[in-house]
Amino acid sequence: MSDEFRELDRRGLPVAAVFMSGVAALAAVPTAIGLSSISVGVALAWSLPGALFVVVAGVVAEWLRLRFTRYRVGADRVELRTGVLIRTRRSLQRDRIRTVDVTADPLLRVFGLVSVRIGTGEHADDGTVRLRPVTRATGDELRRALLARVGRGEAEDTLAVLDPGWIRYAPLSFVAPTLGIAAFGGALNAADWVGRAGGVIDWAVDLLVGLGLVGAIAVLAGVVLLVGVVGAAGLWVEMWWGYRLDREPGGTLRVRRGLLTTRSISIEEDRLRGVDVVEPLGARLAGAARVDAVATGMATKVEKDKARHRTLLPAAPGAVAHRVAADVLREPVSPTDAVRLSPHPVAARGRRLRWALAAVLAGELPLIVLGLVLTEVLLHIAWITSVLAVPVAVALALDAYRSLGHGSVGGYLVTRSGSVRRSTVALQRRGIVGWTVRQSVFQRRAGLSTVAATTAAGSGAYAIRDVGTSTGLEAADAAVPGLLAPFLERTPAADSSGRRRA
C-alpha cells in the first residue's frame, strides 16, 4: 500500500443520488396521494420541490464528505482524515488491527464499489476506520495487506459451504410470525395511503363472516404464518446465499455470504476464545443448531449487526454444527459435544417453574383487572388464555431445567442454559480473567449461586446458572486454579483432599 493520502471513490456521488431519490420517493408518494384528493396540481407543487431538495441536499452532503476525506495505509499505521467544519483524524496501529470486513449493498455492487470497516477489536468507535466507498479491488487489497500475518505453513482450508437444504430451518423461529404480522400491517398502511383501508377491512370481513369466529381466526393466523414463512425464507436467502467458511493462511477465519448485500467477515484465530452452539427452540426440535464465535472485539457498541458478525455457521444439522465447531477450534471433537454436563440441583427447577407461572400471571393480570372493571368478556379471555399458557410455560420451565449443565474438557469450560434459546458455550480456560459469584435472596435460601466466568471475548461473561454454591465454586477453581484462592478457605477435615468451600 502507498504512504500517500488517497481519496474515496467519487462514484459515491451517483450512489448518493440514487439512494436519496429512493428516500425522497418514499416520503413524497404518500404526501402526493394524500393531497391528490384536493388537486393534482397541489399534490405535485408540494411533493416535487421537497423531493428535489432532499436529493440535492443529500448529494451535496456526500460531495463535501468525499471532498474532505482522505485515508492512508502506511507501514505502521492506518490514518483517516475527515470532516468539513470539525476536522477529525483517526489513526490505528497496523499491528493492532484485528478485523477488515468488506460489505457491498446492491447500490454499491451496481457501481463496483464496497464499504470497508477496519477495526482493532476495541469496544469503542475510536478503534474503527470506515472507508465508504472504495473499489472492490481496493477492498480486497486492504483486507489482504492489513490481515497479513506470518503463516502457519498451511494452505487455505474450506470448513463449511452452503447447503441449500438448510433453508428449511429458516421459518422455525419467531421471525416468521413477526414478518407475517408486519406484512399485514404494511398492507393496511398502503391501503390507507390510497384511502382504501376501510374497503380492505370490509372485504376481509365479508370473506370470513361465514366461517365463524374460530374459523376466521384460524384462517387469518394461517395466512399470516404463510406470509411469514415466505418472508423468513427470503430473508435467509438474502443473508446466507453464497455462504462459505474458510481458514486462510496465517490463521484467519473468513465468512463470506449474502445475495443482494455481500459480506466478507474476517476473524483472527489468535483472538478466538471459544464457540457458542446456539439452538433456538424451533431449530432444536428439528435437530439443528448454529455456531457463533466467542472472540475478543466482536461486540462493539457501533456495530448494528453484532450477532450476525460473530455467526460462523447458520442453522444447520446438529452434527454439522458440532463438526464445524471442532474444526474452528482445531479439536478432533467439539468440546460442546465431547463432555457429559453435570446436572444442577432440583431447586433450580423450582425457580424456573415459579418464574414461568409468574410470567403467565403478569400477562393475565391486566385482563383480570379490566374484566372486573369493564366487562366479563375479558375475564373469559383471561381464563381461556391461562388454560393454554400454563401448560406451555411449565413445559418450557422443565425444558430449561433439563438444559442446565456445566463441565470441563481439555482446556475448555463448557456451560449450557436456556430453553427458547439454548446456548452451549465452550470457553477456553486461558481466556477467563475473573469470576463473578451472584446470589439473590431466594438463591441463598435454596443454596444456589450463579457463577459467571469473566472474559474479554464475546458477551464479556458466561454464567453457570443456578448451580449449588459449593459445586459452582469448585468448578470455577478447577477451571482456573488459583484465581479464586484468595476467596476460598479449606475446611479442617478436607485439608488432605484439597476440597475447598467459600
N, C-alpha and C positions, 0 to 999 in steps of 0.2 A: 504494500500500500504506500501511497505517496505521503510525504510530510507536508505537502501544500494543503491549504484550506480549500475545500470543494463545496460547490453549490448542490442543493437538492435539484431534482429533475424538474424542469419548467413545465413538463406536461401535467404537473399538478394543477395548472390553471384550467385546462378543459375538464379535468376531473371535478374540480370545484364547481365549474359552471353547470355540468350535468347534474351533480348532486344537489346543488341549490335550486335548480329547476324543478327537481322532484319535490323538494321541501316546499317550494312556492306553490306547486300544483296541489299538494295535499292541503295546504291552507286556503288556496283560492277557490278550489272547486266547491267545497261545502258553502263558502260565503256566496259564490255566484249563484248556486242553486237556491239558497235561501232568499236572495234578493230578486231572483227571476220572477217571483210572484208579483213584484211591484212593476218591474220593467227590465227587459233585456239590456237596454242601454245603461240603466243604473247599475245593473249587476256587473257589466263589463267595465264601467267607469270606476267602480270601487275595487274590483279584483285585479285587473291587469296592471295598473300602476303599482299596486302593492307587491304583486308578484315580480315585476321588473325590478323594483327597488331591492327586494330580497336577493335576487340573483346577482345584481351589480354589487351590492354590499358584500356578498359572500366572495365573489371573485376578487374584489379589491383587497379584502382582508387576507385572502390567500396569496395575492401578489406581494403584499407587504411582508407576509411571513417568509415567503421564498426569497424575497429580496434581501432580507436582513438575517438569514440563517446560513451559517457555514459550519462545516464539520471537518475534522482532520483525524486521520488514523496514523499516529506516529509510531516510532519504535517502542516507546514506553507508555504512551497514553492515548486515549481517545477523547477528543475535545469537541464540544458543541457550543456555538455562539448563536444566540437568537434574541429576539425582542426588538420592538420598534421604539417605544417610549422608555421602557425599562429594559436595559440590556442584561441578559443572563448568560453566564459562562459556566459550563459544566465540564468536569474532567474526570475520567475514570482511568485508573491504572490497568494496563493490559493484563498483568499477571493476576488481577483480582476479578477479571471478567469471567462469569460462570454461565451466562445464557446469551444466545443470539437467536432470537425467534423471528422467523420470516413469515409474514402474512400478506395475502393478496385477496381483497374482496373483489366482487365481479367488476366494479368500475376500474379498479387498478389493473386487473387482468386484461381488460379490453385494450388498455394503453401500454401493456407490457411492463407494468410497474409493481413494486412491492413496498411494504412497510417493514422496517427492521427495528426490533427492540433489543437493545444491548443492556444487559444487567449484570450487577456484581453479586446478586443474591442477597442484598441487604433489604431489610423491611422498611424501605423509605424510597420516596421519589428521587432523592438525591443520588441513588445508586443506579439510575436508569437513564439511558440516552435513547431517544426515539428519532428515527430518520424516516420521514414520510413526505414525498415518495422518492425512491431511487429505482434504477432499473433492476430487473431480475438478475442480470449478470453481476451487478454490483452487490446485491444482497447475498448471492451465493459466495462471492469473493470475500465479503466481510465475514460471513459465517465460517468459512474455511480458515481464514487468516487469524481471526480472533480466538477461535477454539483450538488452534493448532497446539498440540502438546507432544511431548516425547512419546512415541508409540510404544506399544507393548509387544511389538513383533508379531501382530496378528492381522489377518485380513478382515475386511468388513463382513459382518455376520448378520443375516436376517433372522430375527427372533420370532416374528409373527407377521402375517399378512391377512388381509380382509377375507373372510368367508361370507359371501352374500347371504348365506342361510342365517347368519346372526341377526338379521333384521327381524326375525320372529320374536326377539326379546324386546324390541323397541316399545310395543304397546303395553308391556307388562309393568307399568309404572303409573304413578299418579299424574304423569304428564298427559296421558291420553284423555281422561275425562276433563282435565283442565283446559286442554286445547279445544275440546268439543264445546264446552261452555263459553269459552272466549269467542269461538266462531259464531255461536248462536247470538251472543251479544253484539258482535260486529255486524252481523246481518241485519239486526234490528236497527243499529245506528245508521247503516247505509240506507235502509228503507226510510228512516226518519229524515235523512237529508233531502229526499225527493218527496216527502210528505205522504209516504205510503205505509208508515209503521202501523197505523190503525187497521188498514186494509189487510196487511200481512197477518196480524193477530186474529182478525175476524176470519180470514181464510183458514188459518190453522185450527181455530175453534170449530168451524163448520166441518172440517175434515175429521176431527177427533170426537165430535159430540156423540156419535153413535157407538163409541167403544166403552163408554162408562169411565168413571174416574180412574179406576185401577188400570184399565186398558190404555187410556190416554197417557197416564204417567209412564207406563211400560214402553209405549211407542216412542214418546219423547226421549226417554232415557236411552233407548236403543239407537235412535238417530244421533243423539249427542255422542254416544260412545263410538258409533261407527265413524263419525266425522273425526273424533279424537284419535281413533286408531290410524286412520289415513294420515292425519296431520303428524302424529308421532313417527310413523314410518317415513314420511317425507323429511321431517326434521333429522332423523337418524341418518338418512341417505346424504343429506347436505353436510352433516358434520363428519361422517366417518367414511364416505366413499373414497377409495384410493388409499385407505389406511395401510401403513406398514411400520413396523418397529425394527430398527436396525441398531447394531452395535458397530460404531465406526472405529477405525484405528486410533489409538490414543485414549480409548476409554470414554467415549461419549455415546449416550443413548439418544437416538433421534426418532421422533414420531412425526410422520407425515400423514395428513388426512385432509378431507374437505372436497366437496363437489363444486359449489359456486365460490365459496371463500376457501382458498387453500391455506394450510398452516404447516409450518415446519418448526418443531419444538425440540430443543436440544437440552439434555440433562447430563452433566458430568457425573461419571460414576464415583469420583472422589467425594462428591457431596451427597451421595446416596446413603441413607441410614436405615433403609428397610423398605418394606412394601405393605400395602393395606389391601387385603382382598375384601371387596365390598359386595354384599349380597342384598340388594333391595328385595322386599318380600315377594313381589311378583316374579322376579327373575330367579329367586332362590327356589320357589315352588316348581319352577321349570328346570332346575338344576344348573343355573347359570350364575356367573359372578364377573365382576370387573376387577382390574388391578390398577391401583394408584401408587405413585411413588411417594415415599417418605424421604424428602430431601431438603437440605438447607436452601433457603432463599426462594422457595416455590410460592409462598403465600405473602405477597406484598399488598399493601393497602390500596395501591393504584391499579392492581390487576383485576379486571372485571370478570375474567374467565378462569378464576383460580382452580376450581375443581377440574375443569376440562384440561387445563395446562398440566396438571400432575397425573392425568389418566394415561397409563401406558397401554391398556387394553380395554376396549369397550366390553359390554356384557357379552360373554361367550360361555360355552360349556365349561362346567367346573373343572374338569380335567385339564382343559386348555389353559384356564386361568392359573392353576397351580403350576403347570409346566412353565408358563411364561414367567411367573414369579420366581421359580427356581433358576431359570436362565438369566434373569435380570440380576439376581444376587450371586450368580456363579456358584450355585449349590447343586448337588446331584438331585436333591429333593427339596421342595419348598418347605421352609420352617412352618408355614401356616398349615401344612398337611402332614408334617412328619412327627408331630408331638401330640400326645394324648393330654388334653387340657384337664386340669383339676377342677372339679365342680365347686360351687360356692355354697355356703350354709343355707339351710331351709329358711332361715329368717329373711334372706334376700328375696325368696319367693313371696313371702307375706308382704314385703314392702311393695313389690310390683303389683300385687293384687289390690292393695289399698290405693296405689296411685291410679290404677285403671278405673276402679269404681268411683274414685273422687273425680276423675275426668268426666265420666258419664254424668255424675250428679251436677257438676258445674255446667254441663251443656243443657241438662233438663231443668235446672232451677229457674232460669228466666221464663220458660214456658209455664212452669207451675205457678209462679208469681203472677204472670199476666193472665193465666187462666182463672185464678181466683179473683182477679180484679175485673177482667173484661168478659170472658166467655168460656163456657165449659168445653168448647171445641178444642182449645189449646190444651186443656187437661187431658183430653182423649189422645191428642197428638203426642203429649209427653209420655203417657204410659205405653203407647204403641211403640214409639221410638226407643224407649228404655228396654222394652222386652227384646228388641232387636239388638240394641247396643251392648247390653250387659254381657251376653254370651261372647260376642266378638271381643270385647275388652278383656274378659277373663282369659280367652284363648290366646290373645296377644301377650298378656302378662305371663302366662305359663310358658309360652314360647320364649319370651325374653329371659326368663329364669333359666330355661334349658340352654340358652345361648351363652350364658355367663361362663367364663373359664379363663384360666391362665396357666402358663407353663414356661419352661426354658428348654432350649435345644441348641447345642453348639454355642455359637456366640450371639444368640438371639433370645430376647424376651418376647413371648407371644401372649397377647391378651385379646379376648373376644367379648363383645357385648352387642345388644340391640336386637330388635325383632323386625320392625318395619324396615329398618336399615341395619342389617347385621354386619359388623365390621370385625375382621380378624387381622390384627396388626402384628407383624414380625419386625421388631425394633432391635437393631444392633446394640448390644450392651455397651460397646465402646462409645456409642453416641449418647448415652444417658449422662447428663451432667448434674442431676439432682433429683430429689424426691419430695413430693408434697403429700402429706397424710391429712385427710379431712374426715371429721366425724360430726355429723349433726346430732342433735339431742336424741332423736329416735334411733339413729345408728348406734350411739353409745349404749342405749338401753338394750339393743339387740346384739351387742358385741361385734358390730361390723365397722368397717372403715372403707374409704375409697383411697387407694394408694396410687398416685399418679407419677409416672416417670417423666421428668422434665428433660427436654431435648431442644436443640436449636433447629431441628428439622420439622417439616410438616406443620401440624397444628400447634406445636410447641409443648404438648403434654399428652400422654396416652395412659389411660387410667385402668387399673384393676378395680372394678366397681363392686361394692358391697361384698368384700371378702372378709373372712374372720380376721380380727385385728392382728393377732399373733402370726397367723399364716401369711398375711399380706406383708408384714414387716420382715419375716423370714425370707419370703420370695424376693423382696427388694434387696435385702442384704446379700442373698446368694447371687443375684443378678450382677451387682456391682459391689464386690466385697470391700468393706471398709468405709464406704460412703456414708452409711447410716451409723457407723460405730459410735460416734460421739453421743448419739441419742438413744442408744440401747444399753441395757445392763444385763449382765449374766445372773441367772438365778443360782443360789448356792448349790443346789442339787444338780445343776446342769453344767457346772464348770468343765467336767471331764468330757462331756459330749459336745460342748461348744454351742448348745442351743441358747438362744437369747430371747429376751422379752423386753417390751417397752418399759 
